[in-house]
Amino acid sequence: MNTKTELLKKHAEELQELEKTEAIRAILPEQYRDDALVCIHGKHASVKMWGDFRTEKKLSEALEIVRQFEPLVVECEHWESGCLSVRPAEINKYATDEHAIMDGASAVELSVTGGKGFGPNVTVEFWIKHPEFGFIEINLPVCDLHKLTPNVRATYNNSGELCSCEINWPGERSVVDKFRSWWSQKPAYHGSYYLADLPNFYAWASNHTKQ
């Protein structure tokens, strides 16, 4: 059974986390604050500016948010040591691993996920370092980048079990600075398109917002 001291400590920690969550919410663009999902993860926080289910938000809206946070945007390093971690170096657990290998760096990631019964979801992701709240990952789901999603050819038997599945990613992977396909249980898929810096992202985004 928890003692009174333990309960008071737990409540104090929960209150502190709630206060930090609301303080982070206050630095977000006003029109998105109410719907934003803010989470605290120990050494960093994450913000999903709006839901991804049937979102009507477009790349142009995500682009404006990136521009608003531009002075705070930080580079992510890609460190691999058995698994891969794509985070700012200061909170990347593999960055100090002598056996790890650095496999690139990026400022913006376009994450693409989907599968049987869900998706496709495309999210613009980037990290900032706020002077008061530290590292925050910003996630911006968009509805108008389906050209980044792969072509999935799956066949099933009479019992509904997957017999074969071929996932082909589009040619867009060759025009970004780096592309990575993550392992997923087929027919699900997960791919990441990376832009090395903000000028590259702005140039890439301008081509897609014109269309």
KESEFI-937199 format. One line per 4 residues: number of its first residue (from 1); their letters; for each residue x, y, z of N, C-alpha, C, O. Coordinates in nm, 2 decimals. Atoms other than C-alpha are relative to their C-alpha. Last residue first. Layout:
% residues N
NUM	a	X,Y,Z,X,Y,Z,X,Y,Z,X,Y,Z; ...
END
This chain:
% residues 211
211	qkth	0.08,0.09,0.08,0.07,2.14,-5.77,-0.15,0.00,0.03,-0.23,-0.07,-0.02; 0.04,-0.06,0.13,0.24,2.45,-5.64,-0.10,-0.08,-0.08,-0.18,-0.03,-0.16; 0.11,-0.10,-0.03,0.24,2.31,-5.28,-0.05,0.07,-0.13,-0.16,0.12,-0.13; 0.13,0.07,-0.03,0.44,2.01,-5.40,-0.12,0.09,0.03,-0.23,0.05,0.01
207	nsaw	0.03,0.07,0.12,0.73,2.20,-5.57,-0.14,-0.07,0.02,-0.21,-0.09,-0.07; 0.05,-0.10,0.10,0.74,2.44,-5.28,-0.04,-0.07,-0.13,-0.14,-0.02,-0.19; 0.14,-0.03,-0.03,0.77,2.15,-5.03,-0.06,0.10,-0.11,-0.17,0.09,-0.14; 0.08,0.11,0.03,1.10,2.03,-5.19,-0.15,0.03,0.02,-0.23,-0.01,-0.07
203	ayfn	0.00,0.02,0.14,1.25,2.37,-5.19,-0.08,-0.11,-0.04,-0.16,-0.11,-0.14; 0.08,-0.11,0.06,1.14,2.44,-4.83,-0.01,-0.02,-0.16,-0.11,0.00,-0.22; 0.14,0.03,-0.03,1.27,2.10,-4.72,-0.09,0.10,-0.07,-0.19,0.07,-0.13; 0.04,0.11,0.09,1.61,2.16,-4.89,-0.15,-0.04,0.02,-0.22,-0.07,-0.08
199	plda	0.01,-0.04,0.14,1.63,2.50,-4.73,-0.04,-0.11,-0.10,-0.11,-0.09,-0.19; 0.12,-0.07,0.02,1.54,2.34,-4.39,-0.01,0.06,-0.15,-0.11,0.05,-0.21; 0.00,-0.13,-0.07,1.82,2.09,-4.39,-0.13,0.07,-0.04,-0.20,0.02,-0.13; -0.11,-0.02,-0.09,1.88,1.72,-4.47,0.00,0.13,0.07,0.05,0.14,0.19
195	lyys	-0.06,-0.12,0.06,1.54,1.63,-4.60,0.11,0.05,0.10,0.09,0.07,0.22; -0.07,-0.10,-0.08,1.44,1.28,-4.51,0.05,0.11,-0.08,0.10,0.09,-0.19; -0.07,-0.09,0.09,1.17,1.05,-4.65,0.07,0.11,0.08,0.00,0.17,0.16; -0.04,-0.14,-0.04,1.07,0.78,-4.41,0.08,0.07,-0.11,0.18,0.01,-0.15
191	ghya	-0.11,-0.05,0.06,0.88,0.45,-4.48,0.03,0.15,0.04,-0.07,0.22,0.09; -0.05,-0.12,-0.07,0.65,0.23,-4.29,0.12,0.05,-0.07,0.22,-0.02,-0.08; -0.13,-0.06,0.05,0.44,-0.05,-4.44,0.03,0.13,0.08,-0.06,0.19,0.14; -0.03,-0.13,-0.06,0.16,-0.29,-4.33,0.14,0.05,-0.06,0.22,-0.03,-0.10
187	pkqs	-0.01,-0.10,0.10,0.08,-0.58,-4.57,0.02,0.15,0.05,0.01,0.24,-0.02; 0.07,-0.02,0.12,0.31,-0.71,-4.43,-0.15,-0.04,0.02,-0.17,-0.14,0.09; 0.07,0.12,0.04,0.44,-0.69,-4.08,-0.09,0.02,-0.12,-0.19,0.09,-0.11; 0.14,0.00,-0.05,0.66,-0.38,-4.08,-0.06,-0.14,-0.04,-0.02,-0.20,-0.14
183	wwsr	0.06,0.13,0.00,1.04,-0.33,-4.12,-0.14,0.01,0.06,-0.16,0.08,0.16; -0.01,0.07,-0.13,1.14,0.03,-4.19,-0.08,-0.14,-0.01,-0.17,-0.15,-0.09; 0.12,0.08,-0.02,1.20,0.17,-4.54,0.02,-0.08,0.13,0.12,-0.15,0.14; -0.02,0.13,-0.08,1.45,0.45,-4.54,-0.13,-0.07,0.01,-0.23,-0.01,0.04
179	fkdv	0.12,0.08,-0.02,1.49,0.74,-4.79,0.03,-0.13,0.08,0.14,-0.19,0.06; -0.02,0.13,-0.05,1.76,1.01,-4.79,-0.14,-0.07,0.01,-0.23,0.00,0.05; -0.14,0.02,-0.03,1.82,1.35,-4.94,0.03,-0.14,0.05,0.14,-0.20,0.03; -0.03,-0.05,-0.13,1.49,1.36,-5.13,0.14,-0.04,0.04,0.21,-0.11,-0.04
175	vsre	-0.02,-0.14,0.01,1.45,1.32,-5.50,0.02,0.06,0.13,0.04,0.19,0.14; -0.13,-0.03,0.06,1.51,0.94,-5.52,0.02,0.15,-0.01,0.13,0.19,-0.04; -0.11,0.03,-0.10,1.23,0.85,-5.27,0.14,0.04,-0.06,0.24,0.05,0.02; -0.03,-0.11,-0.08,0.99,1.03,-5.50,0.11,-0.02,0.10,0.17,0.07,0.15
171	gpwn	-0.13,-0.06,0.04,1.02,0.74,-5.74,0.03,0.12,0.08,0.15,0.17,0.08; 0.00,-0.09,0.12,0.74,0.56,-5.55,0.13,0.06,-0.02,0.22,0.06,0.06; 0.00,-0.14,-0.03,0.78,0.27,-5.30,0.02,0.09,-0.12,0.09,0.05,-0.22; -0.09,-0.08,0.08,0.69,-0.08,-5.41,-0.01,0.15,0.03,-0.12,0.21,0.01
167	iecs	0.01,-0.14,-0.04,0.54,-0.32,-5.16,0.10,0.08,-0.08,0.22,0.06,-0.06; -0.11,-0.07,0.06,0.48,-0.68,-5.28,-0.03,0.15,0.02,-0.13,0.21,-0.01; 0.02,-0.14,-0.01,0.26,-0.91,-5.07,0.13,0.07,-0.06,0.24,0.04,-0.02; -0.12,-0.07,0.05,0.19,-1.28,-5.09,-0.02,0.15,0.00,-0.14,0.20,0.01
163	cleg	-0.08,0.09,0.07,-0.04,-1.53,-4.93,0.13,0.06,-0.06,0.24,0.00,-0.05; -0.09,-0.06,0.10,-0.20,-1.32,-4.66,0.08,-0.11,-0.07,0.15,-0.19,0.00; -0.14,-0.01,-0.04,-0.47,-1.51,-4.48,0.08,0.05,-0.11,0.06,0.02,-0.23; -0.03,-0.13,-0.03,-0.84,-1.44,-4.55,0.15,0.02,0.04,0.18,0.13,0.09
159	snny	0.02,-0.02,-0.15,-0.95,-1.80,-4.52,0.04,0.15,0.04,0.03,0.18,0.15; 0.14,0.00,-0.03,-1.00,-1.82,-4.90,-0.03,0.02,0.15,-0.14,0.06,0.19; 0.07,0.13,0.03,-0.64,-1.72,-4.96,-0.15,0.01,0.04,-0.19,0.11,0.09; 0.04,0.07,-0.12,-0.51,-1.36,-4.97,-0.07,-0.13,-0.05,-0.12,-0.14,-0.16
155	tarv	0.10,0.10,0.03,-0.32,-1.16,-5.23,-0.02,-0.08,0.12,0.06,-0.10,0.21; 0.01,0.11,-0.10,-0.14,-0.83,-5.17,-0.10,-0.10,-0.05,-0.21,-0.06,-0.11; 0.07,0.11,0.07,-0.01,-0.57,-5.41,0.00,-0.12,0.09,0.10,-0.19,0.11; 0.01,0.13,-0.07,0.08,-0.25,-5.23,-0.08,-0.10,-0.08,-0.20,-0.08,-0.11
151	nptl	0.10,0.09,0.06,0.19,0.06,-5.42,0.01,-0.14,0.06,0.11,-0.20,0.06; -0.04,0.11,0.10,0.38,0.28,-5.19,-0.12,-0.06,-0.06,-0.24,-0.05,-0.02; 0.04,0.13,-0.04,0.27,0.62,-5.04,0.04,-0.11,-0.10,0.03,-0.08,-0.22; -0.11,0.06,-0.07,0.46,0.94,-5.12,-0.03,-0.15,0.05,0.06,-0.22,0.09
147	khld	-0.09,0.04,0.10,0.21,1.04,-5.39,0.13,-0.06,0.07,0.21,-0.12,0.00; 0.02,0.15,0.02,-0.04,1.04,-5.10,0.10,-0.05,-0.11,0.11,-0.17,-0.13; -0.13,0.05,0.04,0.10,1.38,-5.00,-0.01,-0.15,-0.03,0.08,-0.23,0.00; -0.02,-0.02,0.14,-0.22,1.58,-4.98,0.14,-0.05,-0.05,0.19,0.01,-0.14
143	cvpl	0.09,0.08,0.09,-0.38,1.48,-4.65,0.04,0.00,-0.14,-0.02,-0.08,-0.22; 0.06,-0.08,0.12,-0.13,1.60,-4.39,-0.07,-0.10,-0.09,-0.05,-0.22,-0.09; 0.06,0.08,0.11,-0.03,1.49,-4.04,-0.06,0.08,-0.11,-0.12,0.18,-0.08; 0.11,-0.07,0.07,0.19,1.74,-3.85,-0.05,-0.09,-0.11,0.00,-0.10,-0.22
139	niei	0.05,0.09,0.10,0.42,1.59,-3.58,-0.12,0.07,-0.06,-0.21,0.12,0.01; 0.12,-0.05,0.06,0.65,1.82,-3.37,-0.05,-0.09,-0.11,0.03,-0.12,-0.20; 0.03,0.05,0.13,0.91,1.66,-3.15,-0.13,0.04,-0.05,-0.23,0.03,0.02; 0.14,0.03,0.03,1.01,1.87,-2.85,-0.01,-0.05,-0.15,0.04,0.02,-0.24
135	fgfe	0.02,0.06,0.13,1.36,1.90,-2.70,-0.15,-0.04,-0.01,-0.21,-0.10,0.08; -0.10,0.10,0.06,1.41,2.14,-2.41,-0.05,-0.05,-0.13,-0.12,0.02,-0.21; 0.06,0.13,-0.01,1.11,2.31,-2.23,0.09,-0.11,-0.07,0.06,-0.23,-0.06; 0.05,0.03,-0.13,1.26,2.65,-2.14,-0.04,-0.15,0.01,-0.02,-0.21,0.11
131	phki	-0.09,-0.04,-0.11,1.50,2.74,-2.42,-0.06,-0.04,0.13,0.02,-0.05,0.23; 0.05,-0.12,-0.06,1.30,2.53,-2.67,0.08,0.04,0.12,0.12,-0.05,0.19; -0.05,-0.01,-0.14,1.49,2.28,-2.88,-0.04,0.13,0.06,0.01,0.24,0.02; -0.05,-0.13,-0.04,1.29,2.18,-3.19,0.06,-0.01,0.14,0.04,-0.10,0.21
127	wfev	-0.03,-0.03,-0.14,1.24,1.86,-3.37,0.04,0.14,0.02,0.10,0.20,-0.06; -0.12,-0.07,-0.03,1.07,1.78,-3.70,0.02,0.02,0.15,-0.08,0.01,0.22; -0.06,0.00,-0.14,0.80,1.56,-3.84,0.13,0.07,0.01,0.21,0.07,-0.08; -0.12,-0.09,0.00,0.57,1.60,-4.14,0.05,0.00,0.14,-0.03,0.04,0.23
123	tvnp	-0.02,-0.10,-0.11,0.32,1.31,-4.13,0.13,0.07,-0.02,0.24,0.01,-0.04; -0.13,-0.07,0.03,0.17,1.09,-4.40,0.01,0.12,0.10,-0.08,0.20,0.11; -0.03,-0.12,-0.08,-0.09,0.83,-4.30,0.13,0.06,-0.04,0.23,-0.01,-0.05; -0.14,-0.04,-0.02,-0.22,0.57,-4.55,0.00,0.13,0.08,-0.08,0.22,0.06
119	gfgk	-0.09,-0.08,0.09,-0.38,0.46,-4.34,-0.06,0.01,-0.14,-0.17,-0.03,-0.17; -0.04,-0.14,-0.05,-0.56,0.18,-4.17,0.10,0.07,-0.09,0.16,0.00,-0.17; 0.10,-0.06,-0.09,-0.76,-0.14,-4.25,0.04,0.13,0.06,-0.03,0.19,0.14; 0.14,0.05,0.02,-0.48,-0.34,-4.41,-0.09,0.06,0.11,-0.07,0.03,0.23
115	ggtv	0.02,0.14,0.00,-0.17,-0.12,-4.39,-0.14,-0.04,-0.02,-0.23,0.04,-0.05; 0.13,0.05,0.05,-0.04,0.23,-4.36,0.00,-0.15,0.01,0.10,-0.22,0.04; 0.04,0.12,-0.06,0.26,0.45,-4.26,-0.14,-0.05,-0.06,-0.22,0.04,-0.10; 0.11,0.06,0.07,0.45,0.73,-4.42,-0.03,-0.14,0.05,0.06,-0.22,0.05
111	slev	0.03,0.13,-0.04,0.68,0.96,-4.22,-0.13,-0.05,-0.07,-0.23,0.01,-0.07; 0.14,0.03,0.05,0.81,1.27,-4.39,-0.02,-0.15,0.02,0.03,-0.23,-0.05; 0.03,0.13,0.05,1.12,1.37,-4.19,-0.15,0.00,-0.04,-0.23,0.06,0.02; 0.15,0.03,0.01,1.26,1.72,-4.15,-0.01,-0.15,-0.05,0.06,-0.19,-0.14
107	asag	0.07,-0.10,-0.07,1.61,1.84,-4.03,-0.15,-0.03,0.00,-0.22,0.00,0.10; 0.11,-0.06,0.07,1.82,1.54,-4.13,-0.07,0.11,0.09,-0.05,0.11,0.21; 0.07,-0.10,-0.09,2.14,1.36,-4.05,-0.11,0.07,-0.08,-0.11,0.07,-0.20; 0.07,-0.12,0.05,2.32,1.06,-4.20,-0.05,0.09,0.11,-0.04,0.07,0.23
103	dmia	0.05,0.02,0.13,2.42,0.71,-4.10,-0.09,0.11,-0.05,-0.20,0.10,-0.09; 0.09,-0.11,0.04,2.63,0.75,-3.79,-0.04,-0.01,-0.15,0.05,-0.02,-0.23; -0.05,-0.07,0.12,2.77,0.42,-3.68,-0.10,0.10,-0.04,-0.23,0.08,-0.04; 0.10,-0.05,0.09,2.74,0.28,-3.33,0.06,0.07,-0.12,0.17,0.12,-0.12
99	hedt	0.02,0.10,0.10,3.01,0.07,-3.16,-0.11,0.05,-0.11,-0.13,-0.02,-0.21; -0.12,0.01,0.08,3.15,0.35,-2.95,-0.02,-0.10,-0.12,0.06,-0.10,-0.21; -0.04,0.14,0.01,2.80,0.43,-2.83,0.12,-0.02,-0.09,0.11,0.02,-0.21; -0.12,0.02,-0.08,2.78,0.80,-2.75,0.05,-0.14,0.01,0.14,-0.18,0.08
95	aykn	-0.10,-0.10,0.04,2.54,0.89,-3.02,0.13,-0.02,0.07,0.24,0.02,0.02; -0.11,0.06,0.07,2.35,0.57,-2.97,0.11,0.09,-0.03,0.22,0.05,-0.08; -0.07,0.09,-0.08,2.12,0.70,-2.70,0.12,-0.07,-0.06,0.21,-0.12,0.00; -0.01,0.12,0.08,2.02,1.00,-2.90,0.09,-0.10,0.07,0.21,-0.08,0.09
91	ieap	0.09,0.10,-0.06,1.91,1.27,-2.66,0.00,-0.13,-0.08,-0.09,-0.21,-0.07; -0.01,-0.01,-0.15,2.20,1.52,-2.71,-0.09,-0.10,0.07,-0.07,-0.14,0.18; -0.11,0.07,-0.06,2.24,1.40,-3.07,0.00,0.00,0.15,0.04,-0.10,0.21; -0.11,-0.09,-0.03,1.89,1.51,-3.18,0.11,-0.07,0.08,0.08,-0.15,0.16
87	rvsl	0.04,-0.10,-0.10,1.69,1.20,-3.28,0.12,0.10,0.01,0.23,0.08,-0.05; -0.01,-0.12,0.07,1.69,0.92,-3.54,-0.06,0.11,0.09,-0.18,0.13,0.11; 0.07,-0.11,-0.08,1.77,0.60,-3.36,0.02,0.13,-0.08,0.14,0.17,-0.11; -0.03,-0.14,0.05,1.85,0.28,-3.56,-0.08,0.10,0.09,-0.20,0.08,0.12
83	cgse	0.12,-0.07,0.04,1.87,-0.07,-3.41,0.04,0.14,-0.04,0.16,0.18,-0.03; 0.10,0.11,-0.01,2.17,-0.30,-3.40,-0.13,0.06,-0.04,-0.19,0.01,-0.13; -0.07,0.10,-0.08,2.38,0.01,-3.34,-0.09,-0.12,0.03,-0.14,-0.13,0.14; 0.04,0.14,0.01,2.28,0.28,-3.59,0.09,-0.09,0.09,0.21,-0.08,0.07
79	whec	-0.10,0.09,-0.06,2.28,0.65,-3.53,-0.05,-0.14,0.00,-0.16,-0.17,0.04; 0.04,0.14,0.02,2.09,0.89,-3.76,0.11,-0.09,0.05,0.21,-0.11,-0.02; -0.10,0.09,0.05,2.14,1.24,-3.63,-0.05,-0.14,-0.01,-0.13,-0.18,0.08; 0.01,0.13,-0.06,1.85,1.49,-3.60,0.12,-0.08,-0.06,0.14,-0.07,-0.18
75	evvl	-0.03,0.11,0.09,1.91,1.86,-3.67,-0.01,-0.13,0.08,0.03,-0.14,0.20; -0.13,0.06,-0.02,1.75,2.12,-3.46,0.01,-0.12,-0.09,-0.09,-0.18,-0.13; -0.01,0.13,0.06,1.46,2.36,-3.53,0.14,-0.05,0.01,0.24,0.03,-0.01; -0.02,0.10,-0.11,1.43,2.65,-3.28,0.03,-0.14,-0.06,0.06,-0.23,0.01
71	pefq	-0.11,-0.04,-0.08,1.47,2.95,-3.52,0.04,-0.11,0.10,0.15,-0.11,0.15; -0.13,0.01,0.07,1.24,2.77,-3.78,0.12,0.04,0.09,0.22,-0.04,0.09; -0.09,0.06,-0.10,0.94,2.73,-3.54,0.15,0.00,-0.05,0.24,-0.05,0.02; 0.02,-0.07,-0.13,0.71,2.96,-3.73,0.10,-0.05,0.10,0.15,0.03,0.18
67	rvie	-0.06,-0.13,0.01,0.85,2.83,-4.07,-0.01,0.08,0.14,0.08,0.15,0.18; -0.15,0.02,0.00,0.78,2.47,-3.97,0.06,0.14,0.00,0.16,0.16,0.07; -0.04,0.03,-0.14,0.42,2.58,-3.88,0.15,-0.02,0.01,0.22,0.03,0.10; 0.00,-0.12,-0.08,0.38,2.75,-4.22,0.04,-0.02,0.14,0.10,0.06,0.20
63	laes	-0.12,-0.09,0.04,0.50,2.44,-4.40,0.00,0.12,0.08,0.11,0.17,0.12; -0.11,0.05,-0.07,0.24,2.22,-4.21,0.13,0.09,-0.03,0.21,0.11,0.06; 0.02,-0.03,-0.14,-0.04,2.44,-4.34,0.12,-0.04,0.09,0.16,0.02,0.18; -0.02,-0.14,-0.01,0.10,2.42,-4.70,-0.02,0.05,0.15,0.05,0.14,0.19
59	lkke	-0.14,-0.03,-0.02,0.13,2.05,-4.66,0.03,0.14,0.02,0.12,0.18,0.09; -0.09,0.02,0.11,-0.24,2.02,-4.61,0.14,0.03,0.03,0.18,0.09,0.13; -0.11,-0.09,0.00,-0.48,1.96,-4.32,0.10,-0.03,-0.11,0.12,-0.15,-0.15; 0.01,-0.08,0.12,-0.80,1.78,-4.41,0.12,0.10,0.00,0.12,0.19,-0.09
55	trfd	-0.04,-0.14,-0.01,-0.73,1.50,-4.16,-0.02,0.07,-0.13,0.00,0.01,-0.24; 0.08,-0.08,0.10,-0.93,1.18,-4.21,0.03,0.15,0.02,-0.05,0.23,0.00; 0.12,0.07,0.06,-0.77,1.03,-3.90,-0.08,0.09,-0.08,-0.14,0.18,-0.03; -0.03,0.04,0.14,-0.43,1.21,-3.85,-0.12,-0.07,-0.06,-0.12,-0.09,-0.19
51	gwmk	0.01,0.15,0.02,-0.53,1.41,-3.54,0.02,-0.03,-0.15,0.01,0.05,-0.24; 0.14,0.04,0.02,-0.39,1.76,-3.49,-0.01,-0.15,-0.03,0.09,-0.21,-0.06; 0.07,-0.13,0.01,-0.07,1.93,-3.38,-0.15,-0.02,-0.02,-0.23,0.06,0.02; 0.07,0.03,0.13,0.08,1.60,-3.26,-0.10,0.12,-0.01,-0.20,0.13,0.07
47	vsah	0.12,-0.07,0.03,0.33,1.74,-3.00,-0.06,-0.06,-0.13,0.01,-0.04,-0.23; 0.04,0.01,0.14,0.61,1.54,-2.84,-0.14,0.07,-0.01,-0.22,0.08,0.08; 0.15,0.00,0.02,0.81,1.60,-2.53,-0.03,-0.01,-0.14,0.05,0.00,-0.23; 0.05,-0.08,0.11,1.17,1.53,-2.43,-0.15,-0.01,0.01,-0.21,-0.08,0.08
43	kghi	-0.09,-0.10,0.04,1.39,1.40,-2.14,-0.05,0.09,-0.12,0.01,0.19,-0.16; -0.13,-0.01,-0.07,1.11,1.20,-1.97,0.08,0.12,-0.05,0.05,0.24,-0.01; -0.07,0.13,0.00,0.85,1.15,-2.24,0.13,0.02,0.07,0.24,0.00,0.01; -0.13,-0.01,-0.06,0.59,1.43,-2.19,0.06,-0.14,0.00,0.00,-0.23,0.05
39	cvla	-0.04,0.11,-0.09,0.29,1.43,-2.43,0.14,0.02,0.05,0.23,0.08,-0.02; -0.13,-0.03,-0.05,0.10,1.71,-2.60,0.03,-0.11,0.10,-0.04,-0.14,0.19; -0.03,0.10,-0.10,-0.19,1.63,-2.83,0.14,0.01,0.05,0.23,0.00,-0.03; -0.14,0.06,0.00,-0.30,1.94,-3.01,0.01,-0.10,0.11,-0.04,-0.08,0.22
35	ddry	0.00,0.14,0.05,-0.67,2.00,-3.06,0.13,-0.07,0.01,0.14,-0.19,-0.01; 0.11,0.08,-0.07,-0.71,2.31,-2.83,0.01,-0.15,-0.05,-0.02,-0.24,0.03; -0.03,0.04,-0.13,-0.37,2.46,-2.94,-0.11,-0.10,0.06,-0.07,-0.19,0.13; -0.01,0.14,-0.02,-0.42,2.46,-3.31,0.02,-0.05,0.14,0.02,-0.17,0.17
31	qepl	0.11,0.07,0.06,-0.55,2.81,-3.38,0.01,-0.15,0.01,-0.09,-0.22,-0.02; 0.12,-0.01,-0.07,-0.31,2.96,-3.13,-0.12,-0.08,-0.06,-0.19,-0.14,0.02; 0.09,-0.09,0.08,0.01,2.84,-3.29,-0.14,0.00,0.06,-0.20,-0.11,0.08; 0.04,0.05,0.13,0.19,2.64,-3.01,-0.08,0.11,-0.07,-0.14,0.20,-0.01
27	iari	-0.09,-0.05,0.09,0.37,2.81,-2.72,-0.04,-0.04,-0.15,0.03,0.00,-0.24; 0.02,-0.15,0.02,0.07,2.78,-2.49,0.10,0.05,-0.10,0.08,0.17,-0.15; 0.11,-0.03,0.08,0.06,2.40,-2.54,-0.01,0.15,-0.03,-0.05,0.19,-0.14; -0.04,0.03,0.14,0.41,2.37,-2.40,-0.12,0.04,-0.10,-0.09,0.09,-0.21
23	aetk	-0.09,-0.11,0.03,0.29,2.55,-2.08,0.05,-0.02,-0.15,0.07,0.07,-0.22; 0.08,-0.11,0.04,-0.01,2.31,-2.07,0.09,0.12,-0.04,0.05,0.21,-0.12; 0.08,0.03,0.12,0.21,2.00,-2.08,-0.08,0.13,-0.05,-0.08,0.16,-0.17; -0.10,-0.01,0.11,0.46,2.15,-1.83,-0.08,-0.02,-0.13,-0.05,0.05,-0.23
19	eleq	-0.03,-0.14,0.01,0.17,2.22,-1.58,0.10,0.02,-0.12,0.08,0.11,-0.20; 0.11,-0.07,0.06,0.04,1.87,-1.64,0.03,0.14,-0.02,-0.01,0.20,-0.13; 0.01,0.04,0.14,0.38,1.72,-1.58,-0.11,0.07,-0.07,-0.10,0.11,-0.18; -0.11,-0.06,0.07,0.43,1.91,-1.26,-0.01,-0.03,-0.15,0.02,0.06,-0.23
15	leea	0.04,-0.14,0.02,0.08,1.81,-1.14,0.11,0.07,-0.08,0.08,0.16,-0.16; 0.11,-0.01,0.10,0.16,1.45,-1.21,-0.04,0.14,-0.02,-0.06,0.18,-0.14; -0.06,0.02,0.13,0.49,1.48,-1.02,-0.10,0.01,-0.11,-0.07,0.06,-0.22; -0.08,-0.11,0.03,0.32,1.64,-0.72,0.07,-0.01,-0.14,0.07,0.08,-0.22
11	hkkl	0.09,-0.10,0.04,0.05,1.37,-0.72,0.08,0.13,-0.04,0.04,0.20,-0.14; 0.06,0.04,0.13,0.31,1.10,-0.71,-0.09,0.11,-0.06,-0.08,0.15,-0.17; -0.11,-0.01,0.10,0.51,1.27,-0.43,-0.06,-0.03,-0.14,-0.02,0.04,-0.24; -0.02,-0.15,0.02,0.19,1.32,-0.23,0.10,0.02,-0.11,0.09,0.11,-0.19
7	letk	0.11,-0.05,0.07,0.10,0.95,-0.28,0.02,0.15,-0.03,-0.01,0.20,-0.14; -0.02,0.05,0.14,0.45,0.84,-0.18,-0.12,0.05,-0.08,-0.09,0.09,-0.20; -0.11,-0.07,0.06,0.43,1.05,0.14,0.02,-0.03,-0.15,0.04,0.05,-0.24; 0.04,-0.13,0.03,0.09,0.92,0.23,0.11,0.08,-0.07,0.08,0.16,-0.17
3	tnm	0.01,-0.09,-0.11,0.21,0.57,0.20,-0.04,0.14,-0.04,-0.04,0.17,-0.16; -0.08,-0.13,0.01,0.13,0.35,-0.09,-0.02,0.08,0.13,-0.13,0.09,0.19; 0.08,-0.12,0.00,0.00,0.00,0.00,0.09,0.13,0.00,0.19,0.13,0.07
END
